[in-house]
Amino acid sequence: MTLQAVLGSAANTVFALSLLAAGLSSSAVGTMSGQVIMQGFLKYHIPVWLRRGLTMAPALVVIVAGWDPTRTLVLSQVVLSFGLPFAIVPLILFTRRKDVMGPLVNSRLATLSASAVAVLILSLNAFLLHQFLWGK
């Protein structure tokens, strides 16, 4: 059953609000986790106004330039996929260390599973890069 069948003409509005809420939630979690890593592990502090400005700048550029939002969103996700390993690999390395995580250290199975996912992501990124540089 589709959302249109359940909500009728309100489906578009409900979907738009849900998408906006998901985006805001994701942005808040990403910003907070970045702040924790920067301040906790790297002992580096970025002022709040600068952090907020840097996270909003790309969206403002897209709006002001009048670029196609759908194409820009897809392109942004491709770019973000290349940054994902830089978050996942250190996360796996930190969460497998008992001296960092204490009793919350990952089990061998969890570390192996996460490592397999990281290898999959790296492989897909390599494939995407190969497709982009040398065609199909």
N, C-alpha and C positions, 0 to 999 in steps of 0.2 A: 504494500500500500504506500502511496506517495504522500508527501506532505500536502500537496495540492488537494488530494482527496479528503484529507482530514480537516484541513483548515480553510479550504476554499480560497477566496481572494486575499486572505490575510497571510497566506503561505509565503509570499515574497517578502513581506515585511518581517515576519518571524525569522525567516532564513537570514535576511540581512542583519538583523539585530543579533542573532546567534553567531554569525560570522564575525561581527564586530566584537562581541564579547570574547570569543575565542582568541581573536587577534590581540586584544588588550591583555587578556590573561597570559598569553604566550610572551608578549613583550615584557610584562612585569616580571615574570619568572626568569626570563633570559637576562634582564637587567640586574635583578637581585643576585642571581647566581654568578654573573660576571663580577659584580661588586664584591661578593664574598671571596671569590678566588683571587681577585686583585689585592684586596686588603689582607686576607688571611694568609695565603701562600706566598704571594709576591711582595708583600709589605709595601704596596704602592697604592696611593689614593688619588682618584680623579674627582675633581669638584662636581657636585650634583648638577649644576647648571651646564657644565661642559658635557657631561655624560648624557643628559637629556637632549641637548642640542645635537650631539653626534648621532643619536639614535633616531631623531626626527628628521634630520637633514635629507636622507635619501627620499623619503616620502614627499617632502616638500619640493624637492627637485622634480620629481615625476609629475606632481600636480602643476607646478609653474610651467614646466616645459610642454605640457599637454600631450605626453606620451600615452600610448595605448595601455591602459591599466592591466589588461589580461596578459598581454605579451611581456610587459615589465614584471608582473608577478611571477610568471614562469621563468623568466631570465634570472630574477632574484633567487628563486629556489635552486636553480642550477648553480649559481655562484655560492650560495649557502652550503650546497652539498660538498663543495670543495673545502669548506671550513670545518665541516663536521668531524673529520678525522683528528683535527687539532684539539677538539674537545673530548672525543671518545678515547683516544689512545692514552692521554694522561689520566683520564678518569679510571680506566682499567688498571693502569699502573698504580695509582694511589689506593684504589679500593681493594687491591690484593695484598697490600702491606699492613701487617698487624701493628707495626709501630706507628702508623698513621691512623688506622681505623679502630684499633683496639678490638673490643669484642664484636664489632660490626663488620669485621673483615669479610670479604667475599670468600665463598667456598671455591674449591678448584673447579667444580662444575660451572658455577656462575662465571668465573674468570674465563674458562674455556668457551662458554657460550658467548660471552661478550666479545671475546677475541675473534670468534668466528664471524660475528656480526660486523666487527671492524674490518676484517679482511674482505668481507662481501662488499661493504661500502667503498673501501679502497679500490677493489676490483671494478666495481661499477663506475667509479670516477675515472679510472684509467681507461675503461672502454669508452666512456663519454668523451674524454679528451682525445682518444684515438679517432673516434668518429668525427669530431670537430676538425682536427688537424689534417687527417688523411682521407676523409670521406668515407663512404660506405664500402 
